[in-house]
Amino acid sequence: MLKRFGTYEETYENFHWEIPEHYNIGVAHCDRHADSGKLALIQVLEDGSTEEYTFRDIKRLSNRCANALA
């Protein structure tokens, strides 16, 4: 839980992540919801239209990117 400070500057100066040595943010925050059908992201395009992405979409696209980089 983020400790509350009086100002943004105090919060910025005192904030730090506690990340385990072996941690995959994609698995922790996306893959575990991939089968839920839940909406993960709404992109608003310049023309005002929108594109919606589920957690499954994000998982598929991030895996595709990782495979291309490999």
DSSP file (Angstrom, degrees, kcal/mol; ACC not computed):
  #  RESIDUE AA STRUCTURE BP1 BP2  ACC     N-H-->O    O-->H-N    N-H-->O    O-->H-N    TCO  KAPPA ALPHA  PHI   PSI    X-CA   Y-CA   Z-CA
    1    1 A M              0   0    0      0, 0.0     2,-0.4     0, 0.0     0, 0.0   0.000 360.0 360.0 360.0 137.4    0.0    0.0    0.0
    2    2 A L        -     0   0    0      1,-0.1     2,-0.2    13,-0.0    13,-0.0  -0.577 360.0-128.1 -75.3 125.8    1.3    3.4   -0.9
    3    3 A K        -     0   0    0     -2,-0.4     2,-0.3    11,-0.1    11,-0.1  -0.512  25.8-117.8 -71.9 139.4    2.0    5.6    2.1
    4    4 A R        -     0   0    0     -2,-0.2     2,-0.3     2,-0.0    -1,-0.1  -0.634  33.0-176.2 -83.7 134.9    0.4    9.0    2.0
    5    5 A F        -     0   0    0     -2,-0.3     6,-0.1     2,-0.1     4,-0.0  -0.794  35.4-112.5-121.6 167.7    2.6   12.0    2.0
    6    6 A G  S    S+     0   0    0     -2,-0.3     2,-0.3     2,-0.0    -1,-0.0   0.813  93.1  22.9 -72.7 -31.7    1.6   15.7    2.1
    7    7 A T  S  > S-     0   0    0      1,-0.1     4,-2.1    -3,-0.0     5,-0.1  -0.865  76.6-112.6-133.9 165.4    2.8   16.6   -1.4
    8    8 A Y  H  > S+     0   0    0     -2,-0.3     4,-3.1     1,-0.2     5,-0.2   0.909 117.7  55.4 -60.1 -43.0    3.4   15.1   -4.7
    9    9 A E  H  > S+     0   0    0      1,-0.2     4,-2.6     2,-0.2    -1,-0.2   0.903 107.8  47.9 -59.6 -43.4    7.1   15.8   -4.3
   10   10 A E  H  > S+     0   0    0      2,-0.2     4,-1.7     1,-0.2    -1,-0.2   0.907 113.1  48.6 -64.2 -41.3    7.3   14.0   -1.0
   11   11 A T  H  X S+     0   0    0     -4,-2.1     4,-1.1     2,-0.2    -2,-0.2   0.942 112.7  48.1 -62.7 -47.1    5.4   11.0   -2.5
   12   12 A Y  H  < S+     0   0    0     -4,-3.1     3,-0.5     1,-0.2    -2,-0.2   0.913 112.6  48.2 -59.4 -46.5    7.8   11.0   -5.5
   13   13 A E  H  < S+     0   0    0     -4,-2.6    -1,-0.2     1,-0.2    -2,-0.2   0.798 118.5  39.4 -66.7 -30.2   10.9   11.2   -3.3
   14   14 A N  H  < S+     0   0    0     -4,-1.7     2,-0.2    -5,-0.2    -1,-0.2   0.467  90.4 107.5-102.6  -3.0    9.8    8.4   -1.0
   15   15 A F     <  +     0   0    0     -4,-1.1     2,-0.3    -3,-0.5   -13,-0.0  -0.540  37.0 160.5 -80.0 141.1    8.2    6.0   -3.5
   16   16 A H        -     0   0    0     -2,-0.2     2,-0.3     2,-0.0    -2,-0.0  -0.970  35.4-118.9-153.6 149.0    9.9    2.7   -4.4
   17   17 A W        -     0   0    0     -2,-0.3     2,-0.7     2,-0.0    -2,-0.0  -0.646  11.9-150.8 -84.6 141.3    8.8   -0.6   -5.9
   18   18 A E        +     0   0    0     -2,-0.3    -1,-0.0     2,-0.0    -2,-0.0  -0.868  30.7 171.1-109.7  94.4    9.1   -3.8   -4.0
   19   19 A I        -     0   0    0     -2,-0.7     4,-0.1     4,-0.0    -2,-0.0  -0.900  32.4-121.7-111.7 127.6    9.6   -6.3   -6.8
   20   20 A P        -     0   0    0      0, 0.0     3,-0.2     0, 0.0    -1,-0.0  -0.216  30.5-109.7 -60.2 158.5   10.5   -9.9   -6.3
   21   21 A E  S    S+     0   0    0      1,-0.2     2,-0.7     0, 0.0    -2,-0.0   0.898 113.7  40.5 -58.4 -42.9   13.7  -11.1   -8.0
   22   22 A H  S    S+     0   0    0      2,-0.0     2,-0.4     0, 0.0    -1,-0.2  -0.871  83.0 146.3-111.6  98.3   11.7  -13.2  -10.5
   23   23 A Y        -     0   0    0     -2,-0.7     2,-0.6    -3,-0.2    -4,-0.0  -0.998  31.5-166.1-139.9 132.7    8.6  -11.2  -11.5
   24   24 A N     >  -     0   0    0     -2,-0.4     4,-2.5     1,-0.1     3,-0.2  -0.936   4.0-166.3-121.1 107.2    6.7  -11.0  -14.7
   25   25 A I  H  > S+     0   0    0     -2,-0.6     4,-2.2     1,-0.2     5,-0.2   0.826  87.8  58.7 -63.9 -31.9    4.3   -8.1  -14.8
   26   26 A G  H  >>S+     0   0    0      2,-0.2     5,-2.4     1,-0.2     4,-1.6   0.921 111.2  40.2 -63.5 -43.7    2.5   -9.5  -17.9
   27   27 A V  H  4>S+     0   0    0     -3,-0.2     5,-1.3     3,-0.2    -2,-0.2   0.924 116.7  50.1 -69.0 -44.9    1.6  -12.7  -16.1
   28   28 A A  H  <5S+     0   0    0     -4,-2.5    -2,-0.2     1,-0.2    -1,-0.2   0.834 127.0  20.9 -65.3 -33.9    0.8  -10.9  -12.8
   29   29 A H  H  <5S+     0   0    0     -4,-2.2    -1,-0.2    -5,-0.2    -2,-0.2   0.464 135.8  19.8-120.2  -2.2   -1.5   -8.3  -14.3
   30   30 A C  T ><5S+     0   0    0     -4,-1.6     3,-1.8    -5,-0.2     4,-0.4   0.620 113.4  53.2-130.4 -56.2   -2.7   -9.5  -17.6
   31   31 A D  G > <S+     0   0    0     -5,-2.4     3,-1.4     1,-0.3     4,-0.3   0.835 102.2  61.2 -59.6 -35.0   -2.4  -13.3  -18.2
   32   32 A R  G 3 <S+     0   0    0     -5,-1.3    -1,-0.3    -6,-0.3     3,-0.1   0.702 111.3  40.6 -67.9 -16.2   -4.3  -14.2  -15.0
   33   33 A H  G X >S+     0   0    0     -3,-1.8     3,-2.0     1,-0.1     5,-0.5   0.346  84.2 105.6-106.6   3.7   -7.3  -12.3  -16.4
   34   34 A A  T < 5S+     0   0    0     -3,-1.4     3,-0.4    -4,-0.4    22,-0.3   0.789  83.0  43.9 -60.2 -31.1   -7.0  -13.6  -20.0
   35   35 A D  T 3 5S+     0   0    0     -4,-0.3    -1,-0.3     1,-0.2    -2,-0.1   0.349  93.8  83.0 -95.4   7.3   -9.9  -16.0  -19.7
   36   36 A S  T < 5S-     0   0    0     -3,-2.0    -1,-0.2     2,-0.1    -2,-0.2   0.715  88.1-134.6 -82.9 -20.9  -12.2  -13.6  -17.9
   37   37 A G  T   5 +     0   0    0     -4,-0.5     2,-0.1    -3,-0.4    -3,-0.1   0.537  53.7 150.8  76.3   5.6  -13.5  -11.8  -21.0
   38   38 A K      < -     0   0    0     -5,-0.5    17,-1.8     1,-0.1     2,-0.3  -0.396  52.6-108.3 -76.0 148.0  -12.9   -8.5  -19.1
   39   39 A L  E     +A   54   0A   0     15,-0.2    15,-0.3     1,-0.1     3,-0.1  -0.571  36.5 174.2 -73.5 132.1  -12.1   -5.3  -20.9
   40   40 A A  E     +     0   0A   0     13,-2.9     2,-0.3     1,-0.3    14,-0.2   0.718  60.4  13.9-108.8 -31.6   -8.5   -4.2  -20.3
   41   41 A L  E     -A   53   0A   0     12,-2.1    12,-2.7     2,-0.0     2,-0.5  -0.998  48.6-160.9-153.5 138.3   -8.0   -1.2  -22.5
   42   42 A I  E     -A   52   0A   0     -2,-0.3     2,-0.5    10,-0.2    10,-0.2  -0.986  16.2-159.1-121.1 120.5  -10.0    1.3  -24.5
   43   43 A Q  E     -A   51   0A   0      8,-3.2     8,-2.2    -2,-0.5     2,-0.6  -0.872   4.0-153.4-100.6 125.6   -8.0    3.2  -27.2
   44   44 A V  E     -A   50   0A   0     -2,-0.5     6,-0.2     6,-0.2     2,-0.1  -0.884  17.0-149.4 -99.0 119.0   -9.5    6.5  -28.4
   45   45 A L    >   -     0   0    0      4,-3.1     3,-2.3    -2,-0.6     0, 0.0  -0.360  28.2-100.6 -85.8 166.2   -8.4    7.3  -31.9
   46   46 A E  T 3  S+     0   0    0      1,-0.3    -1,-0.1     2,-0.1    -2,-0.0   0.812 122.2  55.4 -56.7 -33.3   -7.9   10.7  -33.4
   47   47 A D  T 3  S-     0   0    0      1,-0.1    -1,-0.3     2,-0.1     3,-0.1   0.437 121.2-106.5 -82.2   2.6  -11.2   10.6  -35.2
   48   48 A G  S <  S+     0   0    0     -3,-2.3    -2,-0.1     1,-0.3    -1,-0.1   0.281  80.7 126.2  92.1 -11.0  -13.0    9.9  -31.9
   49   49 A S        -     0   0    0     -5,-0.1    -4,-3.1     1,-0.0    -1,-0.3  -0.317  49.4-137.9 -73.9 165.2  -13.7    6.3  -32.6
   50   50 A T  E     -A   44   0A   0     -6,-0.2     2,-0.4    -3,-0.1    -6,-0.2  -0.904  12.4-156.4-127.3 154.5  -12.6    3.7  -30.1
   51   51 A E  E     -A   43   0A   0     -8,-2.2    -8,-3.2    -2,-0.3     2,-0.4  -0.996  16.4-151.6-124.7 134.7  -11.0    0.2  -30.1
   52   52 A E  E     -A   42   0A   0     -2,-0.4     2,-0.4   -10,-0.2   -10,-0.2  -0.873   8.2-167.4-110.9 140.9  -11.5   -2.1  -27.2
   53   53 A Y  E     -A   41   0A   0    -12,-2.7   -13,-2.9    -2,-0.4   -12,-2.1  -0.991   8.3-149.6-127.8 130.7   -9.0   -4.8  -26.1
   54   54 A T  E  >  -A   39   0A   0     -2,-0.4     4,-2.3   -15,-0.3   -15,-0.2  -0.416  36.8-102.0 -85.8 170.8   -9.7   -7.6  -23.6
   55   55 A F  H  > S+     0   0    0    -17,-1.8     4,-2.4   -22,-0.3   -21,-0.2   0.859 126.1  55.8 -60.8 -33.9   -7.0   -9.1  -21.4
   56   56 A R  H  > S+     0   0    0    -22,-0.3     4,-2.6   -18,-0.3    -1,-0.2   0.914 106.2  50.2 -64.0 -42.1   -6.9  -12.0  -23.8
   57   57 A D  H  > S+     0   0    0      2,-0.2     4,-2.8     1,-0.2     5,-0.2   0.932 111.2  48.3 -59.2 -46.4   -6.2   -9.5  -26.7
   58   58 A I  H  X S+     0   0    0     -4,-2.3     4,-2.7     1,-0.2     5,-0.2   0.903 111.7  49.7 -63.0 -41.7   -3.4   -7.9  -24.7
   59   59 A K  H  X S+     0   0    0     -4,-2.4     4,-2.4     2,-0.2     5,-0.2   0.939 112.8  47.1 -61.3 -46.7   -1.9  -11.3  -23.8
   60   60 A R  H  X S+     0   0    0     -4,-2.6     4,-2.0     1,-0.2    -2,-0.2   0.924 115.2  45.1 -62.5 -45.2   -2.0  -12.4  -27.5
   61   61 A L  H  X S+     0   0    0     -4,-2.8     4,-2.2     2,-0.2    -1,-0.2   0.883 113.4  48.9 -68.8 -38.3   -0.5   -9.2  -28.7
   62   62 A S  H  X S+     0   0    0     -4,-2.7     4,-2.5    -5,-0.2    -1,-0.2   0.883 111.2  50.5 -70.2 -36.0    2.2   -9.1  -26.1
   63   63 A N  H  X S+     0   0    0     -4,-2.4     4,-2.5    -5,-0.2    -2,-0.2   0.897 109.6  51.7 -64.3 -39.3    3.1  -12.7  -26.8
   64   64 A R  H  X S+     0   0    0     -4,-2.0     4,-1.9    -5,-0.2    -2,-0.2   0.919 110.9  47.0 -62.2 -44.2    3.3  -11.9  -30.5
   65   65 A C  H  X S+     0   0    0     -4,-2.2     4,-2.2     2,-0.2    -2,-0.2   0.920 111.7  50.7 -63.2 -44.6    5.7   -9.0  -29.7
   66   66 A A  H  X S+     0   0    0     -4,-2.5     4,-1.8     1,-0.2    -2,-0.2   0.895 109.7  50.6 -61.9 -40.4    7.8  -11.1  -27.5
   67   67 A N  H  < S+     0   0    0     -4,-2.5    -1,-0.2     1,-0.2    -2,-0.2   0.878 109.4  50.9 -66.1 -36.6    8.1  -13.8  -30.1
   68   68 A A  H  < S+     0   0    0     -4,-1.9    -1,-0.2     1,-0.2    -2,-0.2   0.889 111.4  47.9 -66.2 -38.1    9.1  -11.2  -32.7
   69   69 A L  H  <        0   0    0     -4,-2.2    -2,-0.2     1,-0.3    -1,-0.2   0.809 360.0 360.0 -71.8 -29.0   11.8   -9.9  -30.4
   70   70 A A     <        0   0    0     -4,-1.8    -1,-0.3    -5,-0.2    -2,-0.2   0.501 360.0 360.0 -70.4 360.0   13.1  -13.4  -29.6
